[in-house]
Amino acid sequence: LQKELLKSKQEARNLQGIKDALQQRLIQQDASVLQLKQELLRANMDKEELQNQNADLQRKVEERNRLLAEYKKELCQKDRHLQQHQSKLDEMLRQLSEASYQQVDLERELEHREALLAHCMKKEAEE
C-alpha cells in the first residue's frame, strides 16, 4: 500500500507539474491573445481613421473639381466676351481707318478748293 501510495503521490506530483506547465502555457497564450486583440483594435482604429481621412480628402477633391469646373465655365464665358469685344474693336478700328482716309480725302479736296478759290479771287482782283 505504501508503494502504491508513493506511486500515486509521484503520479499526482507529475500530473500537478503537467497541470502547472499547462496553466503557465495557457496564461502565456491568453496574454498573446490579449496582445493580438489590442493590436487588432489599434489596427481597426487606424483603418477607421484612414477611412475618415480618405473620405475627407475625397470631399475636398470633389469640391476642388466643382470649383475647377466653375472656373473653366467662367473662363469660357470671359473668352467669348473677349472675342466679342475684340470683334467690335476690330470693326471700330476699321471704321476709324476708313474715317481717317475720308478725312485725308476731304482735306485734300478742301485744299484744292481753297487753291481754286484763291486763284479765282486773284483773277477777280486782277480784273
C-alpha positions as CSV (number, residue, x, y, z in Angstrom):
1,L,0.0,0.0,0.0
2,Q,2.8,2.3,0.8
3,K,4.4,1.6,-2.6
4,E,1.1,2.3,-4.2
5,L,0.7,5.4,-2.2
6,L,4.2,6.6,-3.1
7,K,3.5,5.8,-6.7
8,S,0.2,7.6,-6.6
9,K,1.9,10.6,-4.9
10,Q,4.6,10.6,-7.6
11,E,1.9,10.4,-10.3
12,A,0.0,13.2,-8.5
13,R,3.2,15.4,-8.5
14,N,3.8,14.6,-12.1
15,L,0.3,15.5,-13.0
16,Q,0.5,18.6,-10.9
17,G,3.7,19.6,-12.7
18,I,2.0,19.0,-16.1
19,K,-1.1,20.9,-14.9
20,D,1.1,23.8,-13.7
21,A,3.0,23.8,-17.0
22,L,-0.2,23.7,-19.0
23,Q,-1.6,26.6,-16.8
24,Q,1.5,28.6,-17.4
25,R,1.2,27.9,-21.2
26,L,-2.5,28.9,-21.1
27,I,-1.6,32.2,-19.3
28,Q,1.0,32.9,-21.9
29,Q,-1.4,32.1,-24.7
30,D,-4.1,34.3,-23.0
31,A,-1.5,37.2,-22.8
32,S,-0.7,36.6,-26.5
33,V,-4.4,36.6,-27.4
34,L,-4.9,39.8,-25.4
35,Q,-1.9,41.4,-27.1
36,L,-3.2,40.4,-30.5
37,K,-6.7,41.7,-29.7
38,Q,-5.1,45.1,-28.7
39,E,-3.1,45.2,-31.9
40,L,-6.2,44.3,-33.9
41,L,-8.2,47.1,-32.1
42,R,-5.3,49.6,-32.8
43,A,-5.2,48.4,-36.5
44,N,-9.0,48.8,-36.8
45,M,-8.8,52.3,-35.2
46,D,-6.0,53.2,-37.6
47,K,-8.0,51.8,-40.5
48,E,-11.1,53.8,-39.5
49,E,-9.0,57.0,-39.1
50,L,-7.5,56.4,-42.6
51,Q,-11.0,55.8,-44.0
52,N,-12.2,59.1,-42.4
53,Q,-9.2,60.9,-43.8
54,N,-9.8,59.3,-47.2
55,A,-13.4,60.4,-47.1
56,D,-12.4,63.9,-46.1
57,L,-9.8,64.1,-48.9
58,Q,-12.4,62.7,-51.4
59,R,-14.8,65.5,-50.4
60,K,-12.0,68.1,-50.8
61,V,-11.2,66.7,-54.2
62,E,-14.8,66.8,-55.3
63,E,-15.1,70.4,-54.0
64,R,-12.0,71.4,-55.9
65,N,-13.2,69.7,-59.0
66,R,-16.5,71.5,-58.7
67,L,-14.7,74.8,-58.3
68,L,-12.4,74.0,-61.2
69,A,-15.5,73.3,-63.4
70,E,-17.0,76.6,-62.4
71,Y,-13.7,78.4,-63.1
72,K,-13.5,76.8,-66.5
73,K,-17.1,77.8,-67.3
74,E,-16.4,81.4,-66.2
75,L,-13.2,81.4,-68.3
76,C,-15.1,80.2,-71.3
77,Q,-17.6,83.0,-70.8
78,K,-14.9,85.6,-70.5
79,D,-13.2,84.2,-73.6
80,R,-16.4,84.6,-75.5
81,H,-16.8,88.2,-74.2
82,L,-13.2,88.9,-75.1
83,Q,-13.7,87.6,-78.6
84,Q,-16.9,89.7,-79.0
85,H,-15.1,92.8,-77.7
86,Q,-12.1,92.0,-80.0
87,S,-14.5,91.8,-83.0
88,K,-16.1,95.1,-82.0
89,L,-12.7,96.7,-81.6
90,D,-11.5,95.4,-85.0
91,E,-14.7,96.8,-86.5
92,M,-14.2,100.2,-84.8
93,L,-10.6,100.3,-85.9
94,R,-11.7,99.5,-89.5
95,Q,-14.3,102.3,-89.3
96,L,-11.7,104.7,-87.8
97,S,-9.3,103.8,-90.6
98,E,-12.0,104.5,-93.2
99,A,-12.9,107.8,-91.5
100,S,-9.2,108.7,-91.5
101,Y,-8.9,108.0,-95.2
102,Q,-12.1,110.1,-95.8
103,Q,-10.7,112.9,-93.7
104,V,-7.5,112.9,-95.7
105,D,-9.5,112.9,-98.9
106,L,-11.7,115.8,-97.6
107,E,-8.7,117.8,-96.5
108,R,-7.1,117.4,-100.0
109,E,-10.4,118.4,-101.6
110,L,-10.6,121.4,-99.2
111,E,-7.0,122.4,-100.0
112,H,-7.8,122.1,-103.7
113,R,-10.9,124.2,-103.4
114,E,-9.1,126.8,-101.3
115,A,-6.4,126.9,-104.0
116,L,-9.1,127.3,-106.7
117,L,-10.8,130.0,-104.6
118,A,-7.6,131.8,-104.1
119,H,-6.9,131.5,-107.8
120,C,-10.4,132.8,-108.6
121,M,-10.1,135.7,-106.2
122,K,-6.6,136.6,-107.6
123,K,-8.1,136.6,-111.1
124,E,-11.0,138.7,-110.0
125,A,-8.7,141.1,-108.2
126,E,-6.6,141.4,-111.3
127,E,-9.7,142.1,-113.4
